[in-house]
Amino acid sequence: MARSTRESILTATAELMRHRGYGAVGMKDIAAASGAPIGSLYHHFRGGKVQIAREALVNAGAAYAMLIPTVVDGYTDLGAALEGVFEQAAQDMAATGFANMCPIASVAAEVADTVAELREVSAGIFTGWLDGGTAYFTARGLPAPTARQVTVALVAALEGAFVLARTMRDTEPLLAAGRVLGPQFRGVALTAAAPAPAP
């Protein structure tokens, strides 16, 4: 099924922000990357660039929220799962020439003190990730306080390691974070993951 113009605009914007952040992306860049005429951007998003960026971040945030469960589902040991998350992230970063960074973190760091609307939406996405991760690990058998601590540590370490890896063009920060965080939870059992709901 073909994507709608609106979806194309949001997908292109998220990809541009993943590589460039918010300030370096203009409406002409979004039009060119999405293949939509510039008038379509204002037709679909009367709030202009801020509205496009906000909605693109929300969409990307929902997609990125699924990455940890996708990787962790196959593990029954929490320590091994955490190492696996960082190993997968390192492979993805290297395979994309160190461009595969989360657009939410890229934008959040840039606009935290300048574009309140985008800071607030980024904060909401991060909160959703932490709440969702906590619920996921609780469903896999961890006590709720432990699930929360693991989720916060995992997201914080991933986002920080992404910044270092991208800047240094080196996977060492991601791999080192996994090697330090993983052994802290080696031997902590995860119950079987619930099957994904049918589409």
VEXKOL-930942 format. One line per 2 residues: number of its first residue (from 1); their letters; for each residue z negated, y, x negated of N, C-alpha, C. Coordinates in steps of 0.05 Angstrom, whole numbers, padded with zeros to 5 digits. Example, Ala and Ser with C-alpha at 12.3 -4.5 7.8 and 13.67 -1.06 7.14 Angstrom:
BEGIN
1	AS	-00156,-00114,-00264,-00156,-00090,-00246,-00156,-00066,-00264 ~ -00142,-00045,-00257,-00143,-00021,-00273,-00157,00001,-00258 $
***
This chain:
BEGIN
1	MA	00000,-00024,-00017,00000,00000,00000,00000,00025,-00018 ~ 00017,00044,-00012,00019,00069,-00027,-00006,00086,-00023 $
3	RS	-00015,00099,-00044,-00037,00117,-00042,-00029,00142,-00028 ~ -00047,00154,-00014,-00041,00180,-00001,-00041,00202,-00022 $
5	TR	-00029,00225,-00015,-00029,00248,-00034,-00057,00255,-00041 ~ -00075,00256,-00022,-00103,00263,-00027,-00116,00243,-00047 $
7	ES	-00112,00218,-00043,-00123,00198,-00062,-00111,00201,-00090 ~ -00085,00207,-00091,-00072,00211,-00117,-00084,00235,-00132 $
9	IL	-00089,00256,-00117,-00101,00280,-00129,-00129,00274,-00140 ~ -00145,00260,-00124,-00172,00254,-00133,-00172,00235,-00157 $
11	TA	-00155,00215,-00156,-00154,00196,-00179,-00145,00210,-00204 ~ -00124,00226,-00202,-00114,00241,-00225,-00135,00260,-00236 $
13	TA	-00150,00273,-00218,-00171,00292,-00227,-00193,00278,-00242 ~ -00202,00255,-00231,-00223,00240,-00245,-00214,00231,-00273 $
15	EL	-00189,00223,-00275,-00179,00214,-00301,-00177,00237,-00320 ~ -00168,00260,-00311,-00166,00284,-00328,-00194,00292,-00337 $
17	MR	-00214,00292,-00319,-00241,00300,-00327,-00254,00280,-00345 ~ -00246,00255,-00343,-00257,00235,-00361,-00249,00241,-00389 $
19	HR	-00224,00251,-00393,-00214,00257,-00420,-00221,00286,-00429 ~ -00221,00305,-00410,-00223,00333,-00419,-00248,00348,-00409 $
21	GY	-00263,00336,-00391,-00285,00351,-00379,-00274,00367,-00355 ~ -00289,00387,-00347,-00282,00403,-00323,-00267,00428,-00331 $
23	GA	-00277,00443,-00350,-00266,00470,-00356,-00237,00469,-00366 ~ -00230,00448,-00380,-00204,00446,-00392,-00182,00435,-00373 $
25	VG	-00190,00430,-00348,-00171,00419,-00328,-00165,00441,-00308 ~ -00140,00449,-00307,-00131,00469,-00288,-00116,00457,-00264 $
27	MK	-00112,00473,-00244,-00098,00463,-00220,-00070,00454,-00227 ~ -00056,00467,-00246,-00030,00458,-00254,-00031,00431,-00267 $
29	DI	-00052,00426,-00282,-00056,00399,-00295,-00059,00378,-00273 ~ -00075,00384,-00253,-00079,00365,-00231,-00053,00359,-00216 $
31	AA	-00038,00381,-00211,-00013,00377,-00197,00006,00360,-00213 ~ 00008,00365,-00239,00026,00349,-00256,00017,00320,-00258 $
33	AS	-00009,00315,-00261,-00018,00288,-00264,-00017,00272,-00239 ~ -00020,00285,-00216,-00020,00271,-00190,00008,00269,-00178 $
35	GA	00027,00286,-00188,00054,00286,-00176,00055,00301,-00150 ~ 00033,00315,-00143,00032,00331,-00118,00040,00360,-00123 $
37	PI	00055,00372,-00105,00060,00400,-00108,00034,00416,-00108 ~ 00034,00439,-00122,00009,00454,-00124,00000,00463,-00097 $
39	GS	00018,00468,-00078,00011,00475,-00051,-00005,00454,-00037 ~ 00001,00428,-00043,-00013,00406,-00031,-00042,00406,-00039 $
41	LY	-00048,00414,-00064,-00076,00415,-00073,-00092,00433,-00055 ~ -00081,00457,-00049,-00096,00476,-00032,-00095,00468,-00003 $
43	HH	-00074,00453,00005,-00073,00443,00033,-00095,00423,00038 ~ -00098,00404,00019,-00118,00382,00022,-00146,00391,00014 $
45	FR	-00148,00411,-00003,-00174,00419,-00014,-00176,00449,-00013 ~ -00184,00460,00010,-00186,00489,00013,-00206,00502,-00005 $
47	GG	-00225,00486,-00015,-00245,00496,-00034,-00236,00497,-00062 ~ -00210,00491,-00067,-00198,00493,-00094,-00209,00473,-00113 $
49	KV	-00209,00481,-00138,-00215,00463,-00160,-00243,00451,-00158 ~ -00263,00467,-00150,-00290,00457,-00148,-00292,00434,-00127 $
51	QI	-00278,00438,-00104,-00279,00417,-00084,-00264,00392,-00093 ~ -00242,00395,-00107,-00228,00372,-00117,-00245,00357,-00137 $
53	AR	-00257,00372,-00155,-00274,00360,-00176,-00298,00345,-00163 ~ -00310,00358,-00143,-00334,00346,-00129,-00326,00320,-00117 $
55	EA	-00304,00319,-00101,-00296,00295,-00088,-00286,00273,-00108 ~ -00273,00282,-00129,-00265,00263,-00149,-00289,00250,-00163 $
57	LV	-00310,00266,-00168,-00334,00255,-00180,-00347,00235,-00162 ~ -00349,00241,-00136,-00361,00223,-00117,-00346,00196,-00116 $
59	NA	-00320,00198,-00115,-00303,00173,-00115,-00307,00157,-00141 ~ -00306,00171,-00164,-00309,00157,-00189,-00337,00146,-00192 $
61	GA	-00357,00160,-00182,-00385,00151,-00183,-00388,00125,-00168 ~ -00375,00123,-00145,-00377,00098,-00129,-00364,00075,-00144 $
63	AY	-00342,00080,-00157,-00328,00059,-00173,-00345,00050,-00197 ~ -00355,00070,-00211,-00371,00064,-00235,-00397,00049,-00228 $
65	AM	-00407,00054,-00204,-00432,00041,-00196,-00429,00011,-00195 ~ -00404,00001,-00192,-00399,-00028,-00189,-00396,-00041,-00216 $
67	LI	-00395,-00026,-00238,-00389,-00038,-00264,-00412,-00056,-00274 ~ -00437,-00046,-00272,-00459,-00062,-00282,-00462,-00088,-00266 $
69	PT	-00463,-00087,-00240,-00464,-00113,-00226,-00441,-00131,-00232 ~ -00417,-00120,-00236,-00394,-00137,-00243,-00398,-00152,-00269 $
71	VV	-00409,-00138,-00289,-00414,-00152,-00315,-00439,-00170,-00313 ~ -00460,-00160,-00300,-00486,-00175,-00301,-00486,-00199,-00283 $
73	DG	-00469,-00200,-00262,-00469,-00222,-00243,-00468,-00250,-00256 ~ -00453,-00252,-00278,-00450,-00278,-00291,-00473,-00287,-00308 $
75	YT	-00494,-00271,-00311,-00516,-00278,-00328,-00540,-00287,-00313 ~ -00556,-00304,-00325,-00582,-00312,-00314,-00605,-00304,-00332 $
77	DL	-00599,-00292,-00355,-00619,-00281,-00373,-00615,-00251,-00376 ~ -00636,-00236,-00370,-00633,-00207,-00369,-00626,-00196,-00397 $
79	GA	-00638,-00206,-00418,-00632,-00196,-00445,-00603,-00200,-00452 ~ -00593,-00224,-00447,-00565,-00230,-00452,-00547,-00212,-00435 $
81	AL	-00555,-00207,-00410,-00539,-00190,-00393,-00537,-00162,-00404 ~ -00559,-00151,-00413,-00559,-00124,-00424,-00541,-00122,-00448 $
83	EG	-00544,-00142,-00466,-00526,-00142,-00489,-00497,-00144,-00481 ~ -00492,-00160,-00460,-00465,-00163,-00450,-00453,-00138,-00439 $
85	VF	-00470,-00122,-00426,-00460,-00096,-00415,-00451,-00078,-00438 ~ -00467,-00076,-00459,-00459,-00059,-00482,-00435,-00070,-00497 $
87	EQ	-00434,-00096,-00500,-00411,-00108,-00514,-00385,-00102,-00498 ~ -00386,-00105,-00471,-00363,-00099,-00455,-00355,-00070,-00457 $
89	AA	-00375,-00052,-00457,-00370,-00024,-00459,-00357,-00017,-00486 ~ -00366,-00030,-00507,-00355,-00025,-00534,-00326,-00034,-00534 $
91	QD	-00320,-00058,-00523,-00293,-00067,-00522,-00275,-00048,-00507 ~ -00284,-00039,-00484,-00269,-00020,-00467,-00263,00006,-00482 $
93	MA	-00284,00016,-00495,-00280,00041,-00510,-00259,00038,-00532 ~ -00262,00017,-00547,-00243,00012,-00569,-00214,00008,-00559 $
95	AT	-00212,-00007,-00537,-00186,-00013,-00526,-00171,00012,-00515 ~ -00186,00033,-00507,-00174,00057,-00496,-00173,00080,-00517 $
97	GF	-00177,00073,-00542,-00177,00094,-00562,-00200,00113,-00559 ~ -00223,00103,-00550,-00248,00118,-00546,-00245,00140,-00524 $
99	AN	-00228,00134,-00505,-00225,00153,-00482,-00240,00143,-00457 ~ -00249,00118,-00457,-00260,00106,-00433,-00289,00114,-00429 $
101	MC	-00293,00140,-00424,-00320,00151,-00419,-00322,00158,-00390 ~ -00346,00157,-00380,-00351,00163,-00352,-00346,00192,-00346 $
103	PI	-00329,00199,-00326,-00324,00227,-00320,-00348,00242,-00309 ~ -00367,00227,-00297,-00391,00241,-00287,-00407,00252,-00310 $
105	AS	-00412,00236,-00330,-00427,00246,-00353,-00413,00268,-00367 ~ -00386,00266,-00370,-00371,00286,-00384,-00374,00313,-00370 $
107	VA	-00372,00313,-00343,-00374,00338,-00328,-00403,00347,-00326 ~ -00421,00329,-00322,-00449,00337,-00318,-00460,00352,-00343 $
109	AE	-00454,00342,-00366,-00464,00355,-00390,-00451,00383,-00394 ~ -00427,00386,-00385,-00412,00411,-00388,-00421,00432,-00369 $
111	VA	-00426,00425,-00344,-00431,00445,-00323,-00459,00446,-00313 ~ -00478,00433,-00326,-00506,00432,-00316,-00517,00459,-00311 $
113	DT	-00510,00479,-00326,-00521,00506,-00323,-00501,00526,-00313 ~ -00477,00518,-00306,-00456,00537,-00299,-00444,00533,-00272 $
115	VA	-00442,00509,-00262,-00429,00504,-00236,-00449,00487,-00220 ~ -00467,00501,-00205,-00489,00488,-00191,-00479,00466,-00173 $
117	EL	-00457,00470,-00159,-00447,00451,-00140,-00440,00424,-00153 ~ -00428,00426,-00177,-00421,00401,-00191,-00445,00389,-00205 $
119	RE	-00464,00405,-00214,-00489,00394,-00225,-00504,00378,-00203 ~ -00505,00389,-00179,-00519,00376,-00157,-00505,00350,-00149 $
121	VS	-00478,00350,-00148,-00465,00325,-00140,-00468,00304,-00162 ~ -00467,00313,-00188,-00471,00295,-00210,-00499,00283,-00209 $
123	AG	-00519,00300,-00203,-00547,00290,-00201,-00549,00269,-00178 ~ -00535,00275,-00156,-00536,00256,-00134,-00523,00229,-00141 $
125	IF	-00502,00230,-00157,-00488,00205,-00166,-00507,00190,-00184 ~ -00519,00203,-00204,-00538,00190,-00222,-00561,00177,-00206 $
127	TG	-00572,00192,-00187,-00593,00182,-00170,-00584,00157,-00155 ~ -00560,00158,-00144,-00549,00134,-00131,-00546,00110,-00149 $
129	WL	-00538,00115,-00174,-00536,00093,-00193,-00563,00081,-00199 ~ -00583,00098,-00203,-00610,00088,-00209,-00621,00073,-00185 $
131	DG	-00618,00084,-00161,-00628,00070,-00138,-00613,00044,-00133 ~ -00586,00045,-00136,-00570,00021,-00133,-00576,-00001,-00153 $
133	GT	-00579,00008,-00179,-00586,-00011,-00200,-00613,-00024,-00195 ~ -00632,-00007,-00187,-00659,-00018,-00181,-00658,-00039,-00159 $
135	AY	-00643,-00033,-00138,-00640,-00052,-00116,-00626,-00077,-00125 ~ -00606,-00074,-00142,-00591,-00097,-00152,-00610,-00116,-00168 $
137	FT	-00624,-00104,-00188,-00641,-00121,-00205,-00665,-00132,-00189 ~ -00674,-00117,-00169,-00695,-00128,-00152,-00685,-00153,-00136 $
139	AR	-00660,-00150,-00126,-00648,-00173,-00112,-00644,-00197,-00131 ~ -00642,-00191,-00157,-00638,-00213,-00176,-00665,-00224,-00186 $
141	GL	-00687,-00215,-00174,-00713,-00227,-00179,-00732,-00211,-00196 ~ -00725,-00187,-00205,-00744,-00171,-00221,-00763,-00156,-00202 $
143	PA	-00788,-00152,-00211,-00806,-00135,-00195,-00794,-00107,-00194 ~ -00798,-00093,-00172,-00785,-00066,-00168,-00791,-00047,-00191 $
145	PT	-00816,-00045,-00201,-00820,-00026,-00223,-00805,-00033,-00248 ~ -00803,-00059,-00254,-00787,-00068,-00278,-00758,-00062,-00273 $
147	AR	-00748,-00068,-00249,-00720,-00063,-00242,-00713,-00034,-00246 ~ -00731,-00016,-00238,-00726,00013,-00241,-00726,00020,-00271 $
149	QV	-00745,00011,-00286,-00745,00017,-00315,-00721,00007,-00329 ~ -00713,-00018,-00323,-00689,-00029,-00336,-00664,-00012,-00328 $
151	TV	-00662,-00005,-00303,-00638,00011,-00295,-00637,00038,-00308 ~ -00660,00052,-00309,-00660,00078,-00322,-00654,00076,-00351 $
153	AL	-00666,00057,-00365,-00661,00053,-00394,-00632,00046,-00398 ~ -00621,00028,-00382,-00593,00019,-00385,-00574,00043,-00381 $
155	VA	-00576,00057,-00360,-00558,00080,-00354,-00561,00101,-00376 ~ -00585,00108,-00383,-00590,00129,-00403,-00578,00120,-00430 $
157	AL	-00583,00095,-00438,-00572,00086,-00464,-00542,00084,-00464 ~ -00531,00075,-00441,-00501,00074,-00440,-00489,00102,-00442 $
159	EG	-00499,00121,-00427,-00487,00147,-00427,-00490,00161,-00454 ~ -00513,00158,-00467,-00517,00169,-00493,-00499,00155,-00514 $
161	AF	-00497,00129,-00512,-00480,00114,-00531,-00451,00121,-00527 ~ -00443,00126,-00502,-00415,00134,-00497,-00408,00160,-00512 $
163	VL	-00427,00179,-00510,-00422,00205,-00523,-00419,00201,-00554 ~ -00438,00186,-00565,-00437,00181,-00594,-00412,00166,-00602 $
165	AR	-00406,00145,-00587,-00382,00128,-00594,-00357,00144,-00592 ~ -00354,00160,-00571,-00330,00176,-00568,-00327,00197,-00590 $
167	TM	-00349,00210,-00596,-00348,00231,-00617,-00343,00219,-00645 ~ -00356,00197,-00651,-00354,00185,-00677,-00330,00166,-00680 $
169	RD	-00317,00160,-00657,-00295,00140,-00656,-00304,00114,-00669 ~ -00327,00104,-00659,-00340,00081,-00671,-00356,00067,-00649 $
171	TE	-00353,00041,-00646,-00369,00026,-00626,-00397,00020,-00634 ~ -00405,00027,-00658,-00432,00021,-00668,-00454,00030,-00649 $
173	PL	-00453,00055,-00638,-00475,00064,-00620,-00478,00045,-00596 ~ -00456,00036,-00584,-00458,00018,-00561,-00469,-00009,-00569 $
175	LA	-00459,-00020,-00590,-00468,-00047,-00599,-00497,-00046,-00608 ~ -00505,-00025,-00622,-00533,-00022,-00631,-00552,-00019,-00608 $
177	AG	-00544,-00004,-00588,-00561,00000,-00564,-00565,-00027,-00550 ~ -00544,-00043,-00548,-00547,-00069,-00535,-00564,-00088,-00552 $
179	RV	-00562,-00087,-00578,-00577,-00105,-00595,-00607,-00097,-00595 ~ -00613,-00072,-00590,-00641,-00064,-00589,-00653,-00069,-00561 $
181	LG	-00638,-00061,-00540,-00648,-00063,-00513,-00648,-00093,-00503 ~ -00628,-00108,-00510,-00626,-00135,-00500,-00650,-00153,-00508 $
183	PQ	-00658,-00154,-00533,-00680,-00171,-00541,-00707,-00164,-00528 ~ -00709,-00140,-00519,-00734,-00132,-00505,-00738,-00149,-00479 $
185	FR	-00715,-00158,-00468,-00717,-00173,-00443,-00706,-00201,-00445 ~ -00703,-00211,-00470,-00693,-00239,-00474,-00713,-00258,-00461 $
187	GV	-00704,-00277,-00446,-00721,-00296,-00433,-00730,-00288,-00405 ~ -00724,-00263,-00397,-00730,-00255,-00369,-00708,-00265,-00351 $
189	AL	-00716,-00283,-00333,-00696,-00297,-00316,-00685,-00278,-00294 ~ -00660,-00281,-00289,-00647,-00268,-00265,-00640,-00291,-00246 $
191	TA	-00646,-00287,-00221,-00638,-00306,-00201,-00608,-00304,-00197 ~ -00596,-00323,-00184,-00567,-00323,-00179,-00559,-00298,-00163 $
193	AA	-00536,-00287,-00171,-00526,-00263,-00157,-00517,-00271,-00129 ~ -00521,-00254,-00110,-00511,-00259,-00083,-00481,-00257,-00083 $
195	PA	-00468,-00274,-00068,-00438,-00273,-00067,-00429,-00247,-00055 ~ -00407,-00237,-00065,-00396,-00212,-00055,-00388,-00215,-00026 $
197	PA	-00392,-00195,-00009,-00384,-00197,00019,-00353,-00200,00022 ~ -00345,-00215,00041,-00316,-00219,00046,-00303,-00192,00054 $
199	P	-00279,-00187,00044,-00266,-00162,00051,-00260,-00160,00081 $
***
